[in-house]
Amino acid sequence: MASSKPTIAFFGATGGCANTALTLALQANYQCTALVRTPSKLTALLEAGGVPTSTLSKNLTIHQGDIKDATSVRKALLLNNTLVDTIIFGVGGLPKFTPNPLKPGLTDPTICEDGSRTVITALKQILASSEGKGGVQAGRKKPLMAVISTTGISKGKRDIPIAMIPLYHWMLGTAHEDKRAMEDIMISTTTSANSPLRDFIAIRPSLLTDGKREGSGKVRAGMEDVRGQVVDEAKAPVLGYTISRKDVGGWIFEKVIEGRGEGWVGRMVTLSY
């Protein structure tokens, strides 16, 4: 009997947020794929996080490749020749030192924009193929895509403390431009005719830390729509200073993977302590 659990593709799975979500998904026996440049790095991180080798062999398919290569991405979007149900996109750029210490750059300043666009391109190619059409006709839904973005780029009310504004707009400006472009791709894709996505969720954590996982009881979550408007006062965007990568990953596992995104789809979701 086939599993009723959604299948999941991870991009950026060696990063703290996505890695935690993947760890929890594997431990809960979800079938997952991951695209990474260095498979040995991913397996080492997962084993260090408590995932047994037997679980990795049973529940995870790793593809080696680049997020900007549509052929590699297509492979990671398929599990047993069937399009996955959920996509977790946790790709991000690495810091790059510049002559101006107050304005550091990134090794790849458009990796989120380029990578998310490649995922959409690969999805369209799959759905246009006979393989993809067969999956959809058999009742498979188009995937839900969750992207890890950031606070500080809202089109609505300010979602960062005043004291954090210099850090966000001067030191993190390049990274935030990339995250904003990624979000715009999600919006334009899901609002277009014949979208390859069922829907999307943009997850906007406060400043990320490497702290321990405090648990969902410590995490505050709020949301706004794509225009920056509050859609539910009870779930208005939260304002805070920090949150750990492990708690962001835990929220993704609980709300996006286990909860199927219910109540959060099509929204920009802020997470903070």
C-alpha positions in Angstrom: 0.0 0.0 0.0 1.4 3.4 -1.0 2.2 5.9 1.8 -0.3 8.7 2.2 2.4 11.0 3.5 3.5 13.8 1.0 6.8 13.4 -0.7 9.2 16.2 -0.3 12.1 17.7 -2.4 14.7 19.8 -0.5 16.9 22.4 -2.0 19.6 24.0 0.3 19.4 21.0 2.6 22.8 21.6 4.2 21.6 24.9 5.6 20.4 25.0 9.2 16.7 25.7 8.6 16.1 23.2 5.8 18.5 20.6 7.3 16.4 20.6 10.5 13.2 20.2 8.6 14.7 17.4 6.5 16.1 15.6 9.7 12.6 15.7 11.3 10.9 14.5 8.1 13.3 11.6 7.7 12.8 10.6 11.3 9.1 10.6 10.8 9.4 8.3 7.7 8.7 10.8 5.0 10.1 10.0 1.6 12.5 12.8 0.6 14.9 13.9 -2.1 17.6 16.5 -1.9 19.8 18.2 -4.4 23.3 19.1 -3.0 26.7 19.9 -4.3 28.4 17.6 -1.8 26.4 14.5 -0.8 28.9 13.5 1.9 28.4 16.8 3.7 24.6 16.3 3.8 24.8 12.7 5.1 27.4 13.8 7.7 25.0 16.5 9.0 22.0 14.2 9.1 23.9 11.5 10.9 25.2 14.1 13.4 21.6 15.2 13.9 20.5 11.7 14.9 19.3 10.1 11.6 20.5 6.5 11.4 22.2 5.3 8.2 19.3 2.8 7.8 16.8 5.6 7.7 18.9 7.6 5.2 19.0 4.5 2.9 15.2 3.9 3.2 13.8 7.5 3.1 16.3 9.8 1.3 17.4 10.0 -2.3 20.3 12.4 -2.8 21.2 14.0 -6.1 24.5 15.7 -6.7 24.2 18.9 -8.8 23.8 22.6 -8.9 20.6 24.6 -8.1 21.0 26.6 -11.3 21.1 23.5 -13.5 17.5 22.5 -14.6 18.5 18.9 -15.4 19.8 18.3 -11.9 16.7 20.1 -10.4 14.3 17.9 -12.5 15.9 14.8 -11.0 15.3 16.0 -7.5 11.7 16.9 -8.2 10.8 13.4 -9.0 10.6 10.4 -6.6 9.9 7.1 -8.2 9.2 8.9 -11.5 6.4 10.9 -9.8 6.4 14.7 -9.1 6.9 15.4 -5.4 4.0 16.9 -3.3 6.1 19.6 -1.5 9.2 21.6 -2.2 11.3 23.1 0.6 13.6 25.8 -0.8 16.3 26.8 1.7 19.0 28.0 -0.7 21.0 31.1 0.4 24.2 32.9 -0.4 27.4 32.8 1.6 28.9 36.0 3.0 31.8 37.6 1.1 34.1 40.1 2.6 34.4 43.4 0.8 36.6 46.5 1.4 33.6 48.1 3.1 33.0 46.1 6.4 29.6 47.7 6.8 28.4 46.4 3.5 29.5 42.8 3.0 28.6 41.0 -0.2 27.6 37.4 -1.2 29.6 34.8 -3.1 26.5 34.6 -5.4 24.3 37.6 -4.9 21.4 36.2 -7.0 21.4 32.6 -6.0 17.9 32.7 -4.4 16.4 34.4 -7.5 18.2 32.2 -10.0 17.7 29.0 -8.0 13.9 29.5 -7.5 13.5 30.4 -11.2 15.3 27.2 -12.1 12.9 25.2 -9.9 10.0 26.7 -11.7 11.5 26.0 -15.1 12.2 22.4 -14.2 8.6 22.0 -12.9 7.2 23.3 -16.2 9.4 20.9 -18.1 8.2 18.0 -16.0 4.5 18.9 -16.3 4.9 19.4 -20.1 6.4 15.9 -20.5 4.3 12.7 -20.9 5.7 11.6 -17.5 4.4 14.7 -15.8 1.0 14.6 -17.5 0.5 11.0 -16.5 1.2 11.9 -12.9 -1.3 14.8 -12.9 -4.0 12.7 -14.6 -3.5 10.0 -12.0 -4.6 12.5 -9.4 -1.3 14.0 -8.3 -1.5 17.6 -7.3 1.0 20.2 -8.3 3.4 20.8 -5.5 3.3 23.4 -2.7 6.6 25.3 -2.5 7.9 26.8 0.7 10.8 29.3 0.4 12.9 30.5 3.3 13.1 34.3 3.0 13.7 37.0 5.7 12.0 39.7 7.7 12.9 43.3 6.7 11.4 43.2 3.2 7.7 43.5 3.9 5.6 45.7 1.6 3.5 46.5 4.7 4.2 47.4 8.3 7.7 47.3 9.7 8.5 43.7 10.9 11.9 44.4 12.5 12.8 46.3 15.6 14.0 49.9 15.0 17.4 48.9 16.5 17.9 46.3 13.8 17.2 48.7 10.8 20.9 49.6 10.2 22.0 46.0 10.3 19.2 44.9 7.9 19.4 47.7 5.4 23.1 48.3 5.3 24.9 45.1 6.1 22.2 42.6 4.7 21.0 44.7 1.8 22.4 42.5 -0.9 21.0 39.3 0.6 17.6 41.0 1.1 17.4 42.1 -2.5 17.9 38.4 -3.5 15.2 37.2 -1.1 12.8 39.9 -2.4 13.4 38.8 -6.0 12.8 35.2 -5.0 9.4 36.1 -3.4 8.4 38.0 -6.5 9.0 34.9 -8.6 6.8 32.9 -6.2 4.0 35.5 -6.5 4.2 35.9 -10.3 4.3 32.1 -10.7 1.3 31.3 -8.6 -0.8 34.1 -10.0 -0.1 33.2 -13.6 -2.2 31.0 -15.8 -1.2 27.3 -15.8 1.1 27.8 -12.8 3.3 24.7 -12.1 2.7 25.3 -8.4 -0.3 24.5 -6.3 0.6 27.4 -4.1 3.5 28.8 -2.1 4.5 30.0 1.4 7.2 32.5 2.0 8.8 32.0 5.5 10.4 35.1 6.9 12.4 34.4 10.0 13.9 37.1 12.2 17.7 37.2 12.4 18.9 33.6 12.4 21.0 32.1 15.2 22.6 28.7 15.7 20.8 28.2 19.1 19.1 25.1 20.2 15.5 24.2 19.3 13.2 25.7 21.9 10.0 24.2 20.4 6.9 25.5 18.8 5.6 26.9 22.1 8.4 29.5 22.0 7.9 30.4 18.3 5.6 33.3 17.4 4.2 33.3 13.9 2.2 35.9 11.9 1.4 36.6 8.3 0.5 39.1 5.7 -0.7 38.7 2.1 1.5 39.4 -1.0 0.6 43.1 -0.9 1.7 43.4 2.7 -1.8 43.6 4.1 -2.8 41.9 7.3 -5.5 39.3 6.6 -6.2 38.1 10.1 -5.6 40.3 13.1 -5.1 37.2 15.3 -2.2 36.2 13.1 -0.7 39.7 12.3 3.0 39.7 11.4 5.2 39.4 14.6 8.1 41.7 15.4 11.1 40.2 17.1 14.9 40.1 17.2 16.0 36.5 16.6 15.1 32.9 16.1 17.2 29.8 15.8 17.6 27.9 12.5 16.5 24.8 14.3 13.2 26.4 15.4 12.5 27.7 11.8 13.1 24.1 10.6 10.9 22.8 13.3 8.1 25.1 12.3 8.5 24.1 8.6 8.2 20.5 9.5 5.1 21.0 11.8 3.2 23.5 9.7 4.3 22.9 6.1 5.1 19.2 6.0 2.9 17.7 8.6 0.2 20.4 8.5 0.3 20.5 4.6 0.6 24.3 4.9 -3.1 24.6 6.0 -3.9 28.2 7.0 -0.5 29.6 5.7 -0.6 29.1 1.9 -0.2 32.2 -0.3 1.1 34.1 2.7 4.3 35.8 3.9 4.9 34.2 7.3 7.0 36.0 9.9 8.7 33.8 12.6 10.4 35.1 15.8 10.7 34.5 19.5 
